[in-house]
Each structure stands twice: as C-alpha cells, then as structure tokens.
Amino acid sequence: MTDDRQQRVAAFLDAHELHAPPAYRLLDLAAEVGELAADATKSSEYGARPGDLQVNRDELGDALFCLYALADELDVDAGEALEESIAKYEARIDDAGAPGSDATE
C-alpha cells in the first residue's frame, strides 16, 4: 500500500477497531455520496440552478474516508487503482476522443 491517505485511514481503522466487511464499507460509501447528492440537489434547486451547486467539504471528506476504507478492506492500493483509471480514460480519449465508456468516433 503506497497511498499515504489510505495508510492514514487504515491506521485510524486499526487504532479504533473500526474494520468492517467490504459490503458494509460500500454501503457507507453509497450513503456518503447520497449526502453529497442531497447537498447538490438542495443548493441547485434540483439542478435548475447548476451554477449554485454546493456540497459540504466535510461530506466530501466523509466520502473519501469511506472510499479509502473500502480500498483497505479489499486490500486494493487506492493510488494504483486511480492510476489505472486515469490510464483507461487517457486511452479512451486517444482512441475515441472522449473519456466515456460509450464514446464513439
């Protein structure tokens, strides 16, 4: 594990005996992303004012914490996973001109 933030989350989980099965971690992550979506929905009036969209910084941090905790429970290096993802998007842009999985020329 090389990602410093993931190591910090893992140490926190160890120190406070907060390890949980990956399925629970995934549910925690979904709940935190849901809170971000609720913030965005409320602040942008359900998307009617996208320029007014706001999310609480601490909620974004909670989602990141949950993502790192999930990676830790799955024994996945979050930094390596991110690098693989960026490489995938770069290849899609090179091949099809767009990063989406459904991008076509």
VEXTI-127871 format. One line per field, with one value per atom (N, C-alpha, C): residue in one letter; atom name; x, y, z; residue number from 1. Coordinates in Angstrom, 2 decimals, decimal comma, m for minus. Layout:
residues N
res <- c(A;...);
atom <- c(CA;...);
xx <- c(X;...);
yy <- c(Y;...);
zz <- c(Z;...);
n <- c(NUM;...);
END
This chain:
residues 105
res <- c(M;M;M;T;T;T;D;D;D;D;D;D;R;R;R;Q;Q;Q;Q;Q;Q;R;R;R;V;V;V;A;A;A;A;A;A;F;F;F;L;L;L;D;D;D;A;A;A;H;H;H;E;E;E;L;L;L;H;H;H;A;A;A;P;P;P;P;P;P;A;A;A;Y;Y;Y;R;R;R;L;L;L;L;L;L;D;D;D;L;L;L;A;A;A;A;A;A;E;E;E;V;V;V;G;G;G;E;E;E;L;L;L;A;A;A;A;A;A;D;D;D;A;A;A;T;T;T;K;K;K;S;S;S;S;S;S;E;E;E;Y;Y;Y;G;G;G;A;A;A;R;R;R;P;P;P;G;G;G;D;D;D;L;L;L;Q;Q;Q;V;V;V;N;N;N;R;R;R;D;D;D;E;E;E;L;L;L;G;G;G;D;D;D;A;A;A;L;L;L;F;F;F;C;C;C;L;L;L;Y;Y;Y;A;A;A;L;L;L;A;A;A;D;D;D;E;E;E;L;L;L;D;D;D;V;V;V;D;D;D;A;A;A;G;G;G;E;E;E;A;A;A;L;L;L;E;E;E;E;E;E;S;S;S;I;I;I;A;A;A;K;K;K;Y;Y;Y;E;E;E;A;A;A;R;R;R;I;I;I;D;D;D;D;D;D;A;A;A;G;G;G;A;A;A;P;P;P;G;G;G;S;S;S;D;D;D;A;A;A;T;T;T;E;E;E);
atom <- c(N;CA;C;N;CA;C;N;CA;C;N;CA;C;N;CA;C;N;CA;C;N;CA;C;N;CA;C;N;CA;C;N;CA;C;N;CA;C;N;CA;C;N;CA;C;N;CA;C;N;CA;C;N;CA;C;N;CA;C;N;CA;C;N;CA;C;N;CA;C;N;CA;C;N;CA;C;N;CA;C;N;CA;C;N;CA;C;N;CA;C;N;CA;C;N;CA;C;N;CA;C;N;CA;C;N;CA;C;N;CA;C;N;CA;C;N;CA;C;N;CA;C;N;CA;C;N;CA;C;N;CA;C;N;CA;C;N;CA;C;N;CA;C;N;CA;C;N;CA;C;N;CA;C;N;CA;C;N;CA;C;N;CA;C;N;CA;C;N;CA;C;N;CA;C;N;CA;C;N;CA;C;N;CA;C;N;CA;C;N;CA;C;N;CA;C;N;CA;C;N;CA;C;N;CA;C;N;CA;C;N;CA;C;N;CA;C;N;CA;C;N;CA;C;N;CA;C;N;CA;C;N;CA;C;N;CA;C;N;CA;C;N;CA;C;N;CA;C;N;CA;C;N;CA;C;N;CA;C;N;CA;C;N;CA;C;N;CA;C;N;CA;C;N;CA;C;N;CA;C;N;CA;C;N;CA;C;N;CA;C;N;CA;C;N;CA;C;N;CA;C;N;CA;C;N;CA;C;N;CA;C;N;CA;C;N;CA;C;N;CA;C;N;CA;C;N;CA;C;N;CA;C;N;CA;C;N;CA;C;N;CA;C;N;CA;C;N;CA;C;N;CA;C;N;CA;C;N;CA;C;N;CA;C;N;CA;C);
xx <- c(0,86;0,00;0,91;0,78;1,67;0,97;m0,33;m1,07;m1,07;m0,49;m0,38;m1,74;m2,71;m4,03;m4,69;m4,51;m5,07;m4,39;m3,11;m2,39;m2,89;m3,18;m3,68;m5,06;m5,93;m7,25;m7,10;m6,23;m6,03;m5,54;m4,63;m4,12;m5,24;m6,09;m7,22;m8,17;m8,46;m9,35;m8,75;m7,45;m6,76;m6,82;m6,49;m6,39;m7,73;m8,80;m10,13;m11,00;m10,34;m11,03;m12,33;m12,19;m13,34;m13,40;m12,68;m12,74;m14,14;m14,55;m15,87;m15,78;m16,71;m16,70;m16,85;m16,25;m16,33;m17,76;m18,71;m20,10;m20,61;m20,25;m20,65;m19,96;m18,69;m17,94;m18,56;m18,99;m19,63;m20,94;m21,71;m22,96;m22,67;m21,63;m21,23;m20,89;m20,13;m19,75;m20,98;m21,90;m23,12;m23,92;m23,98;m24,70;m24,03;m22,71;m22,00;m22,15;m22,07;m22,28;m23,72;m24,65;m26,04;m26,17;m25,40;m25,44;m24,89;m23,84;m23,32;m24,39;m25,07;m26,13;m27,26;m27,60;m28,65;m28,23;m26,97;m26,46;m26,56;m26,13;m26,14;m27,57;m28,44;m29,83;m30,47;m30,25;m30,85;m30,26;m28,94;m28,30;m28,57;m28,79;m29,02;m30,50;m31,36;m32,81;m33,11;m32,67;m32,87;m32,31;m31,18;m30,49;m30,94;m31,96;m32,46;m31,43;m30,56;m29,52;m28,16;m27,65;m26,41;m25,22;m25,22;m24,12;m24,09;m25,20;m25,29;m24,99;m24,63;m24,38;m23,28;m23,57;m22,60;m22,69;m21,55;m21,52;m20,69;m20,99;m20,23;m18,89;m17,84;m16,48;m16,32;m16,92;m16,78;m17,49;m18,57;m19,26;m18,40;m17,72;m16,80;m15,68;m15,19;m14,17;m14,68;m15,94;m16,53;m16,56;m16,92;m16,97;m15,57;m14,59;m13,21;m12,75;m13,05;m12,71;m13,30;m14,58;m15,26;m14,63;m14,23;m13,61;m12,25;m11,45;m10,17;m10,37;m11,37;m11,64;m12,06;m12,87;m13,28;m12,06;m11,20;m9,99;m9,14;m9,02;m8,25;m8,84;m10,15;m10,81;m10,69;m10,60;m10,46;m9,00;m8,08;m6,64;m6,27;m6,85;m6,58;m5,81;m4,74;m4,00;m4,77;m5,33;m6,15;m5,37;m4,12;m3,29;m3,09;m2,81;m2,64;m3,96;m5,05;m6,36;m6,66;m6,31;m6,52;m5,65;m4,40;m3,51;m4,06;m4,57;m5,17;m6,38;m7,18;m8,36;m7,98;m7,00;m6,55;m6,02;m5,25;m4,72;m5,86;m6,90;m8,06;m8,72;m8,94;m9,57;m8,69;m7,39;m6,48;m6,54;m6,60;m6,68;m7,99;m9,09;m10,38;m10,34;m9,74;m9,63;m8,78;m7,66;m6,80;m7,52;m8,29;m8,95;m10,24;m11,04;m12,37;m12,63;m11,70;m11,87;m12,69;m13,11;m13,90;m13,61;m13,75;m13,40;m14,47;m15,70;m16,79;m16,63;m17,17;m17,07;m17,90;m18,86;m19,67;m19,25;m18,05;m17,57;m17,31;m17,76;m17,50;m16,95;m16,27;m15,72;m16,77);
yy <- c(m1,17;0,00;1,23;2,07;3,22;4,55;4,60;5,85;6,30;7,47;7,96;8,13;8,63;8,84;7,51;6,55;5,23;4,64;4,82;4,33;5,02;6,31;7,04;6,53;6,29;5,73;4,34;3,51;2,16;2,19;3,09;3,22;3,66;4,55;5,01;3,85;3,07;1,92;0,93;0,69;m0,22;0,31;1,58;2,17;2,18;2,31;2,41;1,17;0,11;m1,16;m0,95;m0,26;0,09;m0,68;m1,77;m2,54;m3,12;m3,25;m3,78;m4,52;m5,44;m6,15;m5,17;m5,49;m4,60;m4,22;m5,14;m4,80;m3,64;m3,61;m2,50;m1,22;m1,34;m0,17;0,42;m0,45;0,02;0,72;0,18;0,84;2,19;2,28;3,57;4,57;4,12;4,99;5,49;4,60;4,99;6,02;5,83;6,78;8,15;8,18;9,46;10,16;9,42;10,02;10,52;9,80;10,25;11,58;11,78;13,05;14,17;13,87;14,86;15,22;14,19;14,42;15,25;14,99;15,78;17,24;17,50;18,87;19,53;18,81;19,36;19,63;18,70;18,85;20,07;20,22;21,34;22,67;22,74;24,01;24,46;23,51;23,86;23,83;23,71;23,61;22,52;21,31;20,13;20,30;20,99;21,16;22,36;23,08;24,24;25,37;25,41;26,43;25,75;25,09;24,33;25,16;26,43;27,29;27,53;27,24;27,43;26,15;25,09;23,80;23,93;23,42;23,40;22,07;21,63;20,46;20,83;20,20;20,44;19,73;20,45;19,92;18,69;18,74;17,60;16,37;16,56;15,41;14,81;15,65;15,14;14,35;14,87;14,15;12,82;12,79;11,52;10,49;10,95;10,04;9,51;10,39;9,95;8,96;9,25;8,33;6,95;6,92;5,64;4,92;5,68;5,06;4,46;5,20;4,65;3,45;3,51;2,38;1,15;1,36;0,25;m0,35;0,50;0,00;m0,80;m0,30;m1,01;m2,37;m2,43;m3,71;m4,70;m4,19;m5,06;m5,34;m4,76;m4,90;m4,42;m3,28;m2,64;m1,36;m1,13;0,11;1,19;2,15;3,19;4,02;4,30;5,06;4,33;3,03;2,23;2,14;1,99;1,92;3,22;4,35;5,64;5,77;5,36;5,42;4,57;3,39;2,53;3,21;3,87;4,56;5,71;6,51;7,62;7,10;6,03;5,43;4,97;4,40;3,95;5,14;6,24;7,42;8,03;8,08;8,60;7,77;6,45;5,58;5,81;5,99;6,26;7,58;8,59;9,89;9,74;9,01;8,79;8,01;7,00;6,13;6,71;7,33;7,75;9,24;9,96;11,40;11,84;10,89;11,22;10,18;10,55;9,63;8,61;8,79;7,89;6,51;5,51;4,14;3,91;4,79;4,63;5,58;6,18;7,12;6,41;7,04;6,52;7,66;7,30;8,33;8,77);
zz <- c(0,00;0,00;0,00;m1,03;m1,13;m0,93;m1,01;m0,87;0,59;0,86;2,24;2,91;2,17;2,77;3,10;2,23;2,52;3,75;3,87;5,05;6,31;6,22;7,38;7,80;6,81;7,12;7,72;7,14;7,66;9,10;9,40;10,78;11,72;11,26;12,07;12,35;11,31;11,48;12,47;12,36;13,28;14,72;14,89;16,22;16,95;16,20;16,81;16,60;16,11;15,86;15,08;13,95;13,12;11,80;11,71;10,47;10,30;9,05;8,73;7,40;7,17;5,89;4,72;3,58;2,42;2,03;2,19;1,83;2,68;3,95;4,82;4,41;4,07;3,62;2,35;1,46;0,23;0,54;1,47;1,87;2,52;3,35;3,94;2,84;1,85;0,74;m0,01;m0,29;m1,00;m0,19;1,12;1,97;1,95;2,01;2,00;0,65;m0,44;m1,76;m1,87;m1,26;m1,22;m0,49;0,57;1,29;0,42;m0,36;m1,31;m2,34;m2,84;m3,83;m3,24;m1,99;m1,33;m1,22;m0,84;m0,78;m2,15;m3,17;m4,53;m5,00;m4,71;m5,12;m4,48;m3,19;m2,46;m2,92;m3,01;m3,34;m4,77;m5,67;m7,08;m7,44;m6,43;m6,65;m7,69;m7,36;m8,21;m9,61;m9,68;m10,96;m11,76;m11,29;m12,02;m12,04;m11,03;m10,95;m10,77;m11,81;m11,66;m11,20;m11,50;m11,08;m9,58;m8,90;m7,45;m6,67;m7,36;m6,71;m5,67;m4,49;m3,40;m2,68;m2,18;m1,30;m0,08;1,03;2,25;2,16;2,43;2,36;3,26;4,47;5,38;4,84;4,09;3,49;2,38;1,63;0,61;1,29;2,41;3,18;3,69;4,14;4,61;3,47;2,27;1,13;0,80;0,85;0,60;1,66;2,92;4,00;3,72;3,36;3,09;1,90;0,88;m0,29;0,08;0,85;1,29;2,21;3,08;3,97;3,17;2,14;1,28;0,58;0,04;m0,62;0,36;1,59;2,61;2,90;3,08;3,40;2,25;1,02;m0,16;m0,50;0,27;0,03;m1,38;m1,74;m3,02;m2,76;m3,47;m3,35;m4,11;m3,38;m3,98;m5,00;m4,71;m5,64;m6,95;m6,87;m8,09;m8,86;m8,14;m8,80;m9,54;m8,92;m9,56;m10,81;m10,72;m11,89;m13,03;m12,72;m13,76;m14,39;m13,57;m14,08;m15,00;m14,59;m15,42;m16,75;m16,70;m17,94;m18,84;m18,25;m19,02;m19,72;m18,97;m19,57;m20,65;m20,41;m21,43;m22,70;m22,56;m23,73;m24,48;m23,75;m24,41;m25,17;m24,57;m25,25;m26,51;m26,40;m27,56;m28,65;m28,24;m29,22;m29,79;m28,92;m29,36;m29,20;m28,63;m28,48;m27,28;m26,45;m25,26;m24,18;m22,90;m21,82;m21,47;m21,93;m21,56;m22,16;m21,46;m21,94;m23,19;m23,47;m24,66;m25,78;m25,64;m26,64;m27,97;m29,02;m30,38;m31,23;m32,28;m33,19;m34,16);
n <- c(1;1;1;2;2;2;3;3;3;4;4;4;5;5;5;6;6;6;7;7;7;8;8;8;9;9;9;10;10;10;11;11;11;12;12;12;13;13;13;14;14;14;15;15;15;16;16;16;17;17;17;18;18;18;19;19;19;20;20;20;21;21;21;22;22;22;23;23;23;24;24;24;25;25;25;26;26;26;27;27;27;28;28;28;29;29;29;30;30;30;31;31;31;32;32;32;33;33;33;34;34;34;35;35;35;36;36;36;37;37;37;38;38;38;39;39;39;40;40;40;41;41;41;42;42;42;43;43;43;44;44;44;45;45;45;46;46;46;47;47;47;48;48;48;49;49;49;50;50;50;51;51;51;52;52;52;53;53;53;54;54;54;55;55;55;56;56;56;57;57;57;58;58;58;59;59;59;60;60;60;61;61;61;62;62;62;63;63;63;64;64;64;65;65;65;66;66;66;67;67;67;68;68;68;69;69;69;70;70;70;71;71;71;72;72;72;73;73;73;74;74;74;75;75;75;76;76;76;77;77;77;78;78;78;79;79;79;80;80;80;81;81;81;82;82;82;83;83;83;84;84;84;85;85;85;86;86;86;87;87;87;88;88;88;89;89;89;90;90;90;91;91;91;92;92;92;93;93;93;94;94;94;95;95;95;96;96;96;97;97;97;98;98;98;99;99;99;100;100;100;101;101;101;102;102;102;103;103;103;104;104;104;105;105;105);
END
